[in-house]
Amino acid sequence: MAIIPTPLTNLDRRAGYWWELSVGQVEVSRTIVFDAPRRARAFFESLVADNIGIGRPESVSAVFARQVRRNTPGVFRTRVFTQGVDVKLDITYKRCRVKEYLKQGVALRIETVINRPHDLGCLARVHHLPEIQAKGREVNRRLLMIQRAGQDCAIETALFERISQPYVREGQRTGALRFGDVRAMALAGTLCMVVHAVAGFTNRSLRALVAGKLGTTYTAVQMTYDLRPLRLHGLIYRLPHTNTYLPTPDGIRVAVFYTKLHDRLLSPLLAADHPPAPQNLRAALRTIDRAVDEYVATARLRPAA
């Protein structure tokens, strides 16, 4: 500051006029190197497909740990850029951005660019730089935590058997979280929301979301009943001295696994004989149907008339 020229004279300074350096832009990055390029590309392509909606207000609010209301000004979106064979994921929150891409084909690169520190609740003076950097690192950490949950959702047989069957735990008999049950699937789909992994949820906040997925009335008593098996199965835990719950790592994996298996695998397969299923798949299913009908006719299982 002693070297930078200033238009302020000594008289101005004695009158109390002065200036200070402020932060114009801060970039905080993190790089994770994979042991093989093929693993890096496979992971990143899957990551982009699963996080295309992470720029929506409710999701970006969890990434940046800031409240986003209907009247909150700014742009909240996700964009995917392609340059040749390279793909970049760009998340926008007000004047802040997060860029995610593969660097040299072997490293996952996350860059959080803060163009206005006030958007993250920080002041812009230069001596606030450590606080701004810490906020940027937290954004990178939360984004990785959210994305890791979506990529590592396969569950072992023991965990599936434990949560899908009732059993006695802590001296209490707990109900089952059965795959395919309407309420169980609504609970799983709601727990998948990224905001819960960061901010937690209450009986009231979760109940409104579950009711929306069910499309019917869902009472506080029903929510309390459903929270009990989730807690006893070790899928959620309650913060001490609060009414706030957080999903456990197993809880996030189970919720994402249930939702992906139901929405992305079983539902399309069960409707594979109707558009928009591919034509070759529908033709193959018709061939199978005809072969099964021929076997049933040969076995004379149906009435002759």
Disulfide bonds with the S-S distance in Angstrom:
none
